[in-house]
């Protein structure tokens, strides 16, 4: 039994060699497995297996119009699935492995289940940096579709226990490698006439991306879903969320930042990278608290703060 410990109905196992081998066997057999990445924990399945991908949608309760990110071991594997222009290749070479997802034209004959792209002519691809996800990719020999390992619309998981609390026995194995380093989902970009459009802000910031090409204003209308994380209400706790709070009102759990102490603090030193890494973990704690609602301190809207505020605005939308 891999020395597993059972918590609730799900299997949580330390991500050692034996567990990685077992996870690869499950994935090749058409099962789903929760795997850590540097951003959040992902719910992975063989991207070429329609039944396996259907397990992801069923476990998450995910709407079928919302496409999935496919995780690949390297650029060569990505080029078998998508058409890469010069800028896309330049971005992949600069940021892969890492927290950048590229939305690119789907290559004719690409071996991906139709549900992965949600009927779109594009595919979202990322080469992750986390050693456990890379080890599973290598051991399984698969490209892995892997959205966040939680119920659709809920708070993203940055620890194995978050996955277990959200999905429980719906996942036969959860590989535990501790908290995720980045703590926010990847930046997603599309290439428009060799310009970059940010579809979802994340750890790779606009300031960094604009050194490669002009940034095109977002065309997102709220109706057209081109990539994960674009739904108006997303990343949401069960409690209501109030933003830009200076003090807690009656019945509120306050998540602080900098000099706003709160019940919890994303970064007492006002470090935005630290705040990003702690955001979802703090939201999970706030949601589990006995308080009836959640307040969050003001976060500067610069650098990775743009991604933090994107997640918070969607978490506060009802």
Buried (B, 14 or more C-beta within 10 A) or exposed (E): EBEBEEBEEBBBBBBBEEBBBBBBBBBBEBBBBBBBBBBBBBBBBBBBBBEBBBBBBEBBEBEEEBBBBBBBBBBEBBBEBBBBEEBBBBBBEBBBBBBBBBBBBBBEEBEBBEBBBBEBEBBBBBBBBBBBBBBBBEBBEBBBBBBBBBBBBBBBBBBBBBBBBBBBEBBBBBBBBEBBBBBBBBBBBBBEEEBBBBBBBBBBBBEBBEEBBEBBEEEBEEEEBBBBBBBEEBBBBEBBBBBEBEEBEEEBBBBBBBEBEBBBBBBEEBBBBBBBBBBBBBBBBBBEBEBEBBBBBBBBEEBBBBBBBBBBBBBBEE
